[in-house]
Amino acid sequence: MGSNHASLQKNLLPRHISLMAMGGAIGTGIFKGSAETVSLAGPGVIFAYTFAGLLLLVVMGAIAEMAIVYPNTNMKGFIQKAFGSRVSFVVGWMYCFMWLAVCIIEVVVAGFFLQYWLPNIPLWVLSLSCAALVIGINMMNVKNYGEFEFWFAGIKIAMIMVFIVLGAAILFGIIPSNESNYLQNYTDHGGFFPNGWMSIFSALLIVMFSYGGSELIGVTVTEAKDAERVLPKVIKSFIGRIVLFYTLPILIICGLIPWNELSDQSSPFVQVLSMAGLQGAAHIMNFILITAVLSAANSGIYGCTRMLHSLATGGEAPKSFGYVSKSGVPLYSIMFSAVILFGGSLFALVDQDRVFTLLMAIPGFVVSLVWISICLAQIKLRKSYPKEPSFKLWGFPYITGLTAVALSVISVVFVFNEQNRVSIIACLVVVAVLIVISIFKFRNVDEQDTNVKEKDVI
């Protein structure tokens, strides 16, 4: 079952890769989560998004550099080369754990949004339908999948661009409104940093969750055409877009609506579209929100299944997860993900709010761990590269080291944040279990390494 001759297909184009990563990173974090980050830090929250964007830039640069040196190796492969199978086993399975948690959240939220139009259909039915749609898309061959996700993610990106244009037009008086001077909202109501500088750090925890998914580029390497040449270009353009698509809308929201008057009952985007006099703003925004969360779930299942395939081919997961169908799809990895996603969709039958609270903190914490692992892998491997890469991350090793330290501090804050306590304990328990499994699973590897070293000495 695990030894078939079919393999993953190199049919992802640069535009597919870029939009897939944006599909994973631009979801409820911006359309709904922006209200929470602004309420924590006011207009100054853009510094949290900018700082997290700089961290992301270093992480993505490290991925691009290693992808050039080690072709046909994905993110987990870099970590394995640097630290061995034990670490890559733990990080790989945690990454799958993260994406499955995110996907469960996204399909249930999509069901909530669909109930706006279909109030008589039970939430669990709508959530299961969304889960089935996402799994069906992931059953396509990778070229068709990439094309579908390109347009899927493109809808919400187009919406953000329209929002920026409309919001700026209102802000600068091109579109008339009742207010004469919106710019004072940046300085009134406590100023640009109404809750002090430390509030920016508090918001950073949510921002990390929002940016999570960008590292999907490091998973697409094994299915990308000419990855060594294309990846650095894609990453350079991607970082700028992702930061602008977060910071510009938030600047506009804070200019048009006082930060302390944002409603957590609806998306800030709906409030601004209503101000622009756009008829049916709620319906338009509901459609955008549905596509946003389904796109994020779609990217998440892709990331999870490809990581499971990578784990299987490395002997770190059941061999069946490495089985690839004739169309180039890791079939049993998708079936496993489908079972978890369908089961998670039934959370709609229980206390959704409590489940969401438990699941929401998982992605931010795991993303921090994954990004730290990528940075440390680049530091470890740079000295032993088999060839000179055409692209090198600048400021080595200081920039990468400082990024790893900053991400470590953020992870520690995650652990000691009371609101995230239950979620983080769950994450730490999973990490501990994976470490114990890895100790026993790779005991033979240690014995082989010891024998090799003894022979070398002799």
BELMOVEN-V835330 format. One record per backbone hydrogen bond with DSSP energy under -1.0 kcal/mol. NH is the residue of the N-H (numbers start at 1). CO is the residue of the C=O. E is the energy in kcal/mol with one decimal. If there is no record, write none. Layout:
nh=NH co=CO e=E
nh=NH co=CO e=E
This chain:
nh=11 co=9 e=-1.6
nh=12 co=223 e=-2.7
nh=17 co=13 e=-2.3
nh=18 co=14 e=-2.4
nh=19 co=15 e=-2.1
nh=20 co=16 e=-2.5
nh=21 co=17 e=-2.2
nh=22 co=18 e=-2.1
nh=23 co=19 e=-2.4
nh=24 co=20 e=-1.6
nh=25 co=21 e=-1.7
nh=26 co=22 e=-3.2
nh=30 co=27 e=-1.2
nh=31 co=27 e=-1.8
nh=32 co=28 e=-2.0
nh=33 co=28 e=-3.4
nh=35 co=32 e=-1.2
nh=37 co=33 e=-2.0
nh=38 co=34 e=-2.3
nh=39 co=35 e=-1.7
nh=40 co=36 e=-1.2
nh=41 co=37 e=-2.0
nh=42 co=38 e=-3.0
nh=44 co=192 e=-2.0
nh=45 co=42 e=-1.9
nh=46 co=43 e=-1.6
nh=47 co=44 e=-1.9
nh=49 co=45 e=-1.7
nh=50 co=46 e=-2.4
nh=51 co=47 e=-2.7
nh=52 co=48 e=-2.4
nh=53 co=49 e=-1.9
nh=54 co=50 e=-1.8
nh=55 co=51 e=-2.0
nh=56 co=52 e=-2.4
nh=57 co=53 e=-2.1
nh=58 co=54 e=-1.7
nh=59 co=55 e=-2.2
nh=60 co=56 e=-2.9
nh=61 co=57 e=-2.1
nh=62 co=58 e=-2.3
nh=63 co=59 e=-1.9
nh=64 co=60 e=-2.5
nh=65 co=61 e=-2.3
nh=66 co=62 e=-2.2
nh=67 co=63 e=-2.3
nh=68 co=64 e=-1.5
nh=69 co=65 e=-1.5
nh=70 co=66 e=-2.8
nh=73 co=70 e=-1.1
nh=75 co=218 e=-2.2
nh=78 co=74 e=-1.8
nh=79 co=75 e=-1.6
nh=80 co=76 e=-2.3
nh=81 co=77 e=-2.4
nh=82 co=78 e=-1.7
nh=83 co=79 e=-2.8
nh=84 co=80 e=-2.2
nh=88 co=84 e=-1.8
nh=89 co=85 e=-2.5
nh=90 co=86 e=-2.1
nh=91 co=87 e=-2.9
nh=92 co=88 e=-2.7
nh=93 co=89 e=-2.2
nh=94 co=90 e=-2.2
nh=95 co=91 e=-2.2
nh=96 co=92 e=-1.9
nh=97 co=93 e=-2.5
nh=98 co=94 e=-2.5
nh=99 co=95 e=-2.3
nh=100 co=96 e=-2.4
nh=101 co=97 e=-1.8
nh=102 co=98 e=-2.5
nh=103 co=99 e=-2.8
nh=104 co=100 e=-2.0
nh=105 co=101 e=-1.9
nh=106 co=102 e=-2.6
nh=107 co=103 e=-2.4
nh=108 co=104 e=-1.8
nh=109 co=105 e=-2.5
nh=110 co=106 e=-2.4
nh=111 co=107 e=-1.7
nh=112 co=108 e=-1.9
nh=113 co=109 e=-2.3
nh=114 co=110 e=-2.2
nh=115 co=111 e=-1.5
nh=116 co=113 e=-1.2
nh=117 co=114 e=-1.4
nh=118 co=114 e=-2.1
nh=121 co=118 e=-1.3
nh=126 co=122 e=-1.7
nh=127 co=123 e=-2.7
nh=128 co=124 e=-2.3
nh=129 co=125 e=-2.1
nh=130 co=126 e=-2.1
nh=131 co=127 e=-2.4
nh=132 co=128 e=-2.5
nh=133 co=129 e=-2.0
nh=134 co=130 e=-2.3
nh=135 co=131 e=-2.4
nh=136 co=132 e=-2.5
nh=137 co=133 e=-2.2
nh=138 co=134 e=-1.9
nh=140 co=137 e=-1.5
nh=145 co=141 e=-2.7
nh=146 co=142 e=-2.8
nh=147 co=143 e=-2.0
nh=148 co=144 e=-2.6
nh=149 co=145 e=-2.8
nh=150 co=146 e=-1.9
nh=151 co=147 e=-1.7
nh=152 co=148 e=-2.4
nh=153 co=149 e=-3.0
nh=154 co=150 e=-1.4
nh=155 co=151 e=-1.4
nh=157 co=153 e=-1.8
nh=158 co=154 e=-2.6
nh=159 co=155 e=-1.9
nh=160 co=156 e=-2.0
nh=161 co=157 e=-2.0
nh=162 co=158 e=-2.4
nh=163 co=159 e=-2.5
nh=164 co=160 e=-2.4
nh=165 co=161 e=-2.1
nh=166 co=162 e=-2.8
nh=167 co=163 e=-3.0
nh=168 co=164 e=-2.4
nh=169 co=165 e=-2.0
nh=170 co=166 e=-1.9
nh=171 co=167 e=-2.7
nh=172 co=168 e=-2.2
nh=173 co=170 e=-1.4
nh=174 co=169 e=-1.9
nh=175 co=169 e=-1.8
nh=185 co=182 e=-2.4
nh=186 co=183 e=-1.6
nh=187 co=184 e=-1.0
nh=188 co=184 e=-2.8
nh=196 co=193 e=-1.7
nh=200 co=197 e=-1.3
nh=202 co=198 e=-1.7
nh=203 co=199 e=-2.3
nh=204 co=200 e=-1.2
nh=207 co=203 e=-2.2
nh=208 co=204 e=-2.3
nh=209 co=205 e=-1.0
nh=210 co=206 e=-2.1
nh=211 co=207 e=-2.4
nh=212 co=208 e=-1.1
nh=214 co=211 e=-1.7
nh=216 co=213 e=-1.7
nh=217 co=214 e=-1.5
nh=218 co=215 e=-1.8
nh=219 co=216 e=-1.9
nh=220 co=216 e=-1.6
nh=223 co=220 e=-2.2
nh=224 co=221 e=-1.2
nh=225 co=12 e=-2.2
nh=230 co=226 e=-2.4
nh=231 co=227 e=-2.6
nh=234 co=230 e=-2.3
nh=235 co=231 e=-2.7
nh=236 co=232 e=-2.2
nh=237 co=233 e=-1.8
nh=238 co=234 e=-2.3
nh=239 co=235 e=-2.3
nh=241 co=237 e=-1.6
nh=242 co=238 e=-2.7
nh=243 co=239 e=-2.1
nh=244 co=240 e=-2.2
nh=245 co=241 e=-2.9
nh=247 co=243 e=-3.1
nh=248 co=244 e=-1.9
nh=250 co=246 e=-1.4
nh=251 co=247 e=-2.4
nh=252 co=248 e=-2.2
nh=253 co=249 e=-2.6
nh=254 co=250 e=-2.5
nh=255 co=251 e=-1.4
nh=256 co=252 e=-2.3
nh=257 co=253 e=-2.5
nh=261 co=258 e=-2.5
nh=271 co=267 e=-1.5
nh=272 co=268 e=-2.0
nh=273 co=269 e=-2.5
nh=274 co=270 e=-2.1
nh=275 co=271 e=-1.6
nh=276 co=272 e=-1.6
nh=277 co=274 e=-1.5
nh=278 co=273 e=-1.8
nh=281 co=278 e=-1.1
nh=284 co=280 e=-2.4
nh=285 co=281 e=-2.8
nh=286 co=282 e=-2.1
nh=287 co=283 e=-2.0
nh=288 co=284 e=-2.1
nh=289 co=285 e=-2.8
nh=290 co=286 e=-2.0
nh=291 co=287 e=-2.3
nh=292 co=288 e=-2.5
nh=293 co=289 e=-2.5
nh=294 co=290 e=-2.2
nh=295 co=291 e=-2.2
nh=296 co=292 e=-2.0
nh=297 co=293 e=-2.3
nh=298 co=294 e=-2.5
nh=299 co=295 e=-2.5
nh=300 co=296 e=-2.1
nh=301 co=297 e=-2.4
nh=302 co=298 e=-1.7
nh=303 co=299 e=-2.6
nh=304 co=300 e=-2.5
nh=305 co=301 e=-2.7
nh=306 co=302 e=-2.4
nh=307 co=303 e=-1.7
nh=308 co=304 e=-2.4
nh=309 co=305 e=-2.2
nh=310 co=306 e=-2.2
nh=311 co=307 e=-2.6
nh=312 co=308 e=-2.3
nh=313 co=309 e=-2.4
nh=314 co=310 e=-1.2
nh=315 co=312 e=-1.6
nh=316 co=311 e=-3.5
nh=321 co=318 e=-1.7
nh=322 co=319 e=-2.1
nh=323 co=320 e=-1.6
nh=325 co=329 e=-3.0
nh=328 co=325 e=-2.2
nh=331 co=329 e=-1.9
nh=334 co=330 e=-1.9
nh=335 co=331 e=-2.1
nh=336 co=332 e=-2.2
nh=337 co=333 e=-2.2
nh=338 co=334 e=-2.5
nh=339 co=335 e=-2.0
nh=340 co=336 e=-1.9
nh=341 co=337 e=-2.8
nh=342 co=338 e=-3.1
nh=343 co=339 e=-2.3
nh=344 co=340 e=-2.8
nh=345 co=341 e=-1.9
nh=347 co=344 e=-2.0
nh=348 co=345 e=-1.5
nh=349 co=346 e=-2.3
nh=350 co=347 e=-1.6
nh=352 co=350 e=-1.4
nh=355 co=351 e=-1.9
nh=356 co=352 e=-3.0
nh=357 co=353 e=-2.2
nh=358 co=354 e=-1.8
nh=359 co=355 e=-2.4
nh=360 co=356 e=-2.9
nh=362 co=359 e=-1.0
nh=365 co=361 e=-1.5
nh=366 co=362 e=-2.5
nh=367 co=363 e=-2.9
nh=368 co=364 e=-1.6
nh=369 co=365 e=-1.8
nh=370 co=366 e=-2.6
nh=371 co=367 e=-2.8
nh=372 co=368 e=-2.3
nh=373 co=369 e=-2.2
nh=374 co=370 e=-2.1
nh=375 co=371 e=-2.2
nh=376 co=372 e=-2.6
nh=377 co=373 e=-2.1
nh=378 co=374 e=-2.0
nh=379 co=375 e=-2.0
nh=380 co=376 e=-2.3
nh=381 co=377 e=-2.7
nh=382 co=378 e=-1.9
nh=384 co=381 e=-1.8
nh=385 co=382 e=-1.1
nh=399 co=395 e=-2.5
nh=401 co=397 e=-2.5
nh=402 co=398 e=-2.9
nh=403 co=399 e=-2.1
nh=404 co=400 e=-2.2
nh=405 co=401 e=-2.1
nh=406 co=402 e=-2.7
nh=407 co=403 e=-2.5
nh=408 co=404 e=-1.8
nh=409 co=405 e=-2.3
nh=410 co=406 e=-2.1
nh=411 co=407 e=-2.1
nh=412 co=408 e=-2.2
nh=413 co=409 e=-2.2
nh=414 co=410 e=-2.2
nh=415 co=411 e=-1.9
nh=416 co=412 e=-1.8
nh=421 co=418 e=-1.2
nh=424 co=420 e=-3.1
nh=425 co=421 e=-2.5
nh=426 co=422 e=-2.1
nh=427 co=423 e=-2.3
nh=428 co=424 e=-3.0
nh=429 co=425 e=-2.4
nh=430 co=426 e=-2.2
nh=431 co=427 e=-2.6
nh=432 co=428 e=-2.6
nh=433 co=429 e=-2.5
nh=434 co=430 e=-2.5
nh=435 co=431 e=-2.4
nh=436 co=432 e=-2.3
nh=437 co=433 e=-2.5
nh=438 co=434 e=-2.6
nh=439 co=435 e=-2.0
nh=440 co=436 e=-1.5
nh=441 co=437 e=-3.0
nh=442 co=438 e=-2.2
nh=443 co=440 e=-1.1
nh=446 co=442 e=-1.5
nh=447 co=443 e=-1.8
nh=448 co=444 e=-2.3
nh=449 co=445 e=-2.4
nh=450 co=446 e=-2.3
nh=451 co=447 e=-2.2
nh=452 co=448 e=-2.4
nh=453 co=449 e=-2.2
nh=454 co=450 e=-2.2
nh=455 co=451 e=-2.1
nh=456 co=452 e=-2.1
nh=457 co=453 e=-1.9
nh=458 co=454 e=-2.1
